[in-house]
Amino acid sequence: MPTTTIQMQCHLPIPQPPAPHPLTSRHVAVIGAGAAGLVTAIELRREGHSVVVFERGDQVGGTWVYTPKIESDPIGFDPARSKIHSSLYKSLRTNLPRECMGFRCYPFVAKDDPDRDPRRYPGHQEVLWYLQDFTREFRIDELVRFETEVVRVRLVEEEEEKWKIKSKQRSGKDETEIFDAVVICNGHYTEPRVAQIAGINEWPGKQMHSHNYRVPEPFRDQVVVLIGSSASAVDISRDIAGVAKEVHVAARSVEDEKSGDQSGYDNMWLHPMIESVHKDGTVFFQDGSFVHADIILHCTGYKYHFPFLETNGIVNVDDNRVGPLYKHVFPPALAPCLSFVGLPWKVVPFPMFELQSKWIAGVLSNRFALPTQEKMMEDVEAFYSSLEASGMPKRYTHNMGSSQFEYNNWLAAQCGCPAIEDWRVQMYNTSSKNRRAQPESYRDDWEDHHLVLQACEDFMKYTTHKISDRSAS
Ligand SMILES: Cc1cc2nc3c(=O)[nH]c(=O)nc-3n(C[C@H](O)[C@H](O)[C@H](O)COP(=O)(O)OP(=O)(O)OC[C@H]3O[C@@H](n4cnc5c(N)ncnc54)[C@H](O)[C@@H]3O)c2cc1C
């Protein structure tokens, strides 16, 4: 296959607006070395801050570090259970095309290396390798303290705007240090959220959350009820159908008239949500149908969880709303010294992390100004009121979907950097449509070749990598 080698500088041109005050450099703690923490570290360092990244694992990559291990409580109720960070399953391939998914300053292009995965929707290992390449390219590991878990973050009482961080190394050693600012990048796909089901305490079957799903084998010959309709739920139901006796998918999005056989399978059925479950093992659905099931698999999402954060009640998680937060990033009363990267979901995560962290870095250095605390609170309250008026439950506060690009462009404008590329927006929309239309084959059967070419042309402007046109062929 032909490959193209491109010389480049790996920076998007950023016309910087004049700083409102003299620039300042701060000592900043970043919690987590997943994709969000890595790009945050770069943006902070680029802006002249000194950075320490705390990472409880032994490598970078966060979610993308696959492990076959599962937690001691497969449903995730027991707070004392052994915890595993990643929720990846073995067969996982990305649900976004690589061109769209990658960082803007470091495109996720296919490598000209036979050991790598050149597919447009690669397997999870390729994403981890990409993040490792990114880490090497920007020398981020020198900023990371591995095997060091942050166990407490709180304001220093005597000195306003200073944060005390207590961390614990795997060796058992504790340390407490003072920072000017903290950026929280701890991920939000680790703490399971489960469906409330009438009668569940009496039901004799097993329960599991998709956080602990790795391979289909444990479901062999079982009757499985799987709850959910996300991209992972769709993948997992199909994975399991290969070995299970029956798979019954229950989802809010399935109305009575759509329930029935899942096309292409003779052992999978769609149902509306579960109505109730009973002592004799039956699971009733809202349309009155029922099955005798062995296991309920909750593919029902995750909870935001910041067990280390103490803000005297200023920042709370209420029905999965982390708030109050200005633009999903800064709590007005603690801005700019406390911030969050990566909370929005149903997004293209990496480019959004990049823009959020660029904004944080510039605000911390005084290059960009925030509105007053009162104005930020007004904005937050207006946002919450608009959600309420449109009937949106609180737990969807950080769900972006179609508004993500407007949000990204707002961030880009704050930072004086180019808006999200048209091809990226179109590619996201096209691939989402394709995924809904053909969940089985969207990763290998696509028609947006023209967008791939536009993306590759764009990458050539600022990448130094070898871009293989295998993915465009
Ligand atoms: C099943 C699944 C499939 C996905 N598929 C895609 C996809 O196809 N494309 C896509 O773009 N995105 C996908 N995502 C979203 C994915 O989560 C994001 O792409 C991204 O990896 C999130 O990065 P993060 O840095 O926010 O969080 P994480 O990757 O979760 O990283 C957080 C890091 O923080 C560390 N940490 C947590 N708490 C502490 C602490 N107290 N002290 C120190 N360190 C701590 C963790 O060890 C971890 O390394 C998927 C997610 C899941 C769960």
The ligand as a Tripos MOL2 file, in Angstrom:
@<TRIPOS>MOLECULE
LIG
   53    58     1     0     0
SMALL
NO_CHARGES

@<TRIPOS>ATOM
      1 C1        -16.4150    1.0560   26.5160 C.3       1 LIG1
      2 C2        -15.9520    2.3970   26.0650 C.ar      1 LIG1
      3 C3        -15.7450    2.6570   24.7220 C.ar      1 LIG1
      4 C4        -15.3130    3.8960   24.2780 C.ar      1 LIG1
      5 N1        -15.1080    4.1070   22.9550 N.ar      1 LIG1
      6 C5        -14.6310    5.2910   22.5250 C.ar      1 LIG1
      7 C6        -14.3060    5.5070   21.1490 C.ar      1 LIG1
      8 O1        -14.5000    4.6450   20.3130 O.2       1 LIG1
      9 N2        -13.7930    6.7070   20.7900 N.ar      1 LIG1
     10 C7        -13.5800    7.7020   21.7040 C.ar      1 LIG1
     11 O2        -13.0770    8.7680   21.3210 O.2       1 LIG1
     12 N3        -13.8940    7.5360   23.0140 N.ar      1 LIG1
     13 C8        -14.4040    6.3700   23.4360 C.ar      1 LIG1
     14 N4        -14.6760    6.1770   24.7790 N.ar      1 LIG1
     15 C9        -14.5740    7.3040   25.7020 C.3       1 LIG1
     16 C10       -13.2300    7.3310   26.4550 C.3       1 LIG1
     17 O3        -13.5400    7.2490   27.7620 O.3       1 LIG1
     18 C11       -12.4950    8.5830   26.0910 C.3       1 LIG1
     19 O4        -12.0580    8.4440   24.7650 O.3       1 LIG1
     20 C12       -11.2430    8.8790   26.9120 C.3       1 LIG1
     21 O5        -10.3610    7.8040   26.8640 O.3       1 LIG1
     22 C13       -11.4980    9.3300   28.3260 C.3       1 LIG1
     23 O6        -10.2920    9.8570   28.7990 O.3       1 LIG1
     24 P1        -10.1350   10.4860   30.2560 P.3       1 LIG1
     25 O7         -8.7330   10.8990   30.3560 O.co2     1 LIG1
     26 O8        -11.2190   11.4860   30.4710 O.co2     1 LIG1
     27 O9        -10.4710    9.3190   31.2560 O.3       1 LIG1
     28 P2         -9.7030    7.9070   31.4730 P.3       1 LIG1
     29 O10        -9.2070    7.3860   30.1920 O.co2     1 LIG1
     30 O11       -10.6610    7.0940   32.2430 O.co2     1 LIG1
     31 O12        -8.4620    8.2930   32.3650 O.3       1 LIG1
     32 C14        -8.5710    8.6960   33.7100 C.3       1 LIG1
     33 C15        -7.2640    8.3740   34.4130 C.3       1 LIG1
     34 O13        -7.3100    8.9140   35.7350 O.3       1 LIG1
     35 C16        -6.6980    8.0080   36.6240 C.3       1 LIG1
     36 N5         -7.2370    8.2760   37.9590 N.ar      1 LIG1
     37 C17        -8.5260    8.2230   38.3500 C.ar      1 LIG1
     38 N6         -8.6390    8.5790   39.6340 N.ar      1 LIG1
     39 C18        -7.3910    8.8620   40.0750 C.ar      1 LIG1
     40 C19        -6.8600    9.2900   41.3270 C.ar      1 LIG1
     41 N7         -7.6410    9.4910   42.3970 N.pl3     1 LIG1
     42 N8         -5.5270    9.4930   41.4190 N.ar      1 LIG1
     43 C20        -4.7130    9.3010   40.3400 C.ar      1 LIG1
     44 N9         -5.1660    8.8770   39.1300 N.ar      1 LIG1
     45 C21        -6.4940    8.6800   39.0080 C.ar      1 LIG1
     46 C22        -7.0850    6.6500   36.0800 C.3       1 LIG1
     47 O14        -6.2040    5.6360   36.5290 O.3       1 LIG1
     48 C23        -6.9830    6.8890   34.5630 C.3       1 LIG1
     49 O15        -5.7040    6.5930   34.0690 O.3       1 LIG1
     50 C24       -15.1080    4.9370   25.2310 C.ar      1 LIG1
     51 C25       -15.3130    4.6760   26.5940 C.ar      1 LIG1
     52 C26       -15.7130    3.4250   26.9950 C.ar      1 LIG1
     53 C27       -15.9030    3.1900   28.4740 C.3       1 LIG1
@<TRIPOS>BOND
     1     1     2 1
     2     2     3 ar
     3     2    52 ar
     4     3     4 ar
     5     4     5 ar
     6     4    50 ar
     7     5     6 ar
     8     6     7 ar
     9     6    13 1
    10     7     8 2
    11     7     9 ar
    12     9    10 ar
    13    10    11 2
    14    10    12 ar
    15    12    13 ar
    16    13    14 ar
    17    14    15 1
    18    14    50 ar
    19    15    16 1
    20    16    17 1
    21    16    18 1
    22    18    19 1
    23    18    20 1
    24    20    21 1
    25    20    22 1
    26    22    23 1
    27    23    24 1
    28    24    25 2
    29    24    26 1
    30    24    27 1
    31    27    28 1
    32    28    29 2
    33    28    30 1
    34    28    31 1
    35    31    32 1
    36    32    33 1
    37    33    34 1
    38    33    48 1
    39    34    35 1
    40    35    36 1
    41    35    46 1
    42    36    37 ar
    43    36    45 ar
    44    37    38 ar
    45    38    39 ar
    46    39    40 ar
    47    39    45 ar
    48    40    41 1
    49    40    42 ar
    50    42    43 ar
    51    43    44 ar
    52    44    45 ar
    53    46    47 1
    54    46    48 1
    55    48    49 1
    56    50    51 ar
    57    51    52 ar
    58    52    53 1
@<TRIPOS>SUBSTRUCTURE
     1 LIG1         1 GROUP 0 **** ****
